[in-house]
């Protein structure tokens, strides 16, 4: 087994690629990206996402892919009502700041995956952003050391801090 030691250097002026020089002179780069782990849920399968309240984040195919790492092609191939299960989700800083308090928060709700378009419009989720729903449990939030903020509970509006990774059982469902 090689033991990293001595030098870490950045190659190039602006590349930002960190290389590590090992004691035996071998230079290694960052690990290759890991493909996301996911499975398509069976029809009618009730996926156990964990204990506590369920939270949902509604988004479009590009957002669902960016958050879960699952390719847009796989997500687009789902039929309405079909879902897949992932083991992690990374929520980057939000761009829709409606009702999320501080800038960069990611809006989530407890309306459920069966929320009507009018309900979603009422919390600032419009059009194509109603196509997919990412669902996770309160247990996933707590076990990852994340604090969810109640921004407007009477309208079912909460937010995660931007740049949050949740690990656990998380579902992605194609709504329409």
SVG drawing of the C-alpha trace seen along z (x, -y; Angstrom):
<svg xmlns="http://www.w3.org/2000/svg" viewBox="-55 -36 65 40">
<polyline fill="none" stroke="black" stroke-width="0.4" points="0.0,0.0 1.3,-3.4 1.4,-6.1 0.7,-9.6 3.4,-11.9 5.4,-15.0 4.0,-17.1 0.7,-18.1 1.0,-20.5 -1.4,-22.2 -0.6,-21.7 -1.2,-24.6 -2.1,-28.2 -5.9,-27.8 -6.6,-24.1 -7.3,-23.5 -6.3,-19.8 -4.6,-18.7 -2.0,-16.0 -0.4,-14.2 3.2,-13.0 3.7,-9.7 6.8,-8.8 8.0,-6.5 7.7,-9.4 4.4,-8.3 2.0,-11.2 -1.7,-10.5 -4.7,-12.7 -8.1,-12.9 -10.3,-9.8 -12.5,-9.2 -16.1,-10.3 -18.2,-7.5 -21.4,-6.6 -24.5,-7.1 -26.1,-4.1 -29.7,-3.8 -32.4,-1.3 -35.8,-1.6 -38.6,-0.8 -41.0,1.9 -44.6,0.9 -46.6,0.4 -43.5,0.7 -43.7,-1.4 -40.1,-2.6 -39.1,-3.1 -37.3,-6.4 -36.8,-6.5 -38.5,-7.9 -40.1,-11.2 -41.7,-13.7 -41.2,-13.3 -39.9,-16.3 -40.1,-16.9 -38.1,-19.0 -39.8,-19.5 -37.7,-20.1 -37.3,-19.5 -35.2,-16.7 -32.0,-18.8 -32.4,-19.6 -33.2,-16.0 -30.1,-14.8 -27.9,-17.4 -29.0,-16.6 -28.9,-12.8 -26.2,-12.3 -28.6,-10.0 -28.5,-10.8 -31.2,-12.9 -31.8,-10.0 -32.6,-7.6 -34.9,-10.1 -36.7,-11.0 -37.3,-7.3 -39.4,-7.0 -43.1,-6.8 -45.3,-9.2 -45.7,-7.8 -42.5,-5.6 -39.7,-6.3 -36.2,-5.3 -34.2,-5.0 -30.8,-6.7 -28.4,-6.6 -27.4,-10.2 -28.5,-13.7 -26.5,-16.8 -28.5,-20.1 -26.5,-23.0 -27.4,-26.6 -30.9,-27.3 -31.8,-29.7 -35.4,-30.1 -35.3,-32.2 -39.1,-32.5 -39.8,-31.7 -36.4,-30.3 -35.4,-33.1 -31.6,-33.5 -30.2,-33.4 -28.9,-30.1 -31.4,-27.9 -33.1,-25.0 -36.9,-25.0 -38.5,-21.8 -42.1,-21.1 -44.3,-18.5 -47.1,-18.8 -46.3,-15.3 -45.6,-13.9 -49.3,-14.1 -49.5,-17.9 -51.7,-19.6 -50.2,-22.2 -52.1,-25.0 -50.6,-24.0 -47.1,-24.0 -47.7,-27.3 -48.6,-28.7 -45.1,-27.8 -43.3,-29.2 -42.9,-25.9 -44.1,-26.5 -44.2,-24.6 -41.4,-22.1 -40.3,-22.4 -43.3,-20.2 -42.1,-17.3 -40.0,-15.4 -40.1,-15.2 -37.1,-14.2 -38.3,-12.8 -36.3,-12.2 -37.0,-11.8 -36.5,-13.8 -34.3,-11.0 -32.0,-11.5 -31.7,-15.2 -30.9,-14.6 -28.5,-11.7 -26.5,-13.9 -26.2,-16.7 -28.3,-19.1 -30.7,-21.6 -33.9,-22.2 -35.4,-25.7 -39.1,-26.4 -39.4,-29.4 -43.1,-29.5 -44.7,-26.4 -48.3,-27.6 -47.6,-27.3 -45.6,-24.1 -42.3,-25.8 -39.0,-24.8 -35.5,-25.0 -32.2,-23.2 -29.0,-25.1 -27.5,-25.3 -24.6,-22.9 -26.1,-20.1 -25.5,-16.4 -27.9,-13.9 -27.1,-10.2 -29.7,-7.6 -32.7,-6.2 -34.0,-9.0 -36.5,-8.7 -37.0,-10.5 -40.4,-10.2 -41.6,-11.4 -44.8,-13.3 -45.8,-14.2"/>
</svg>
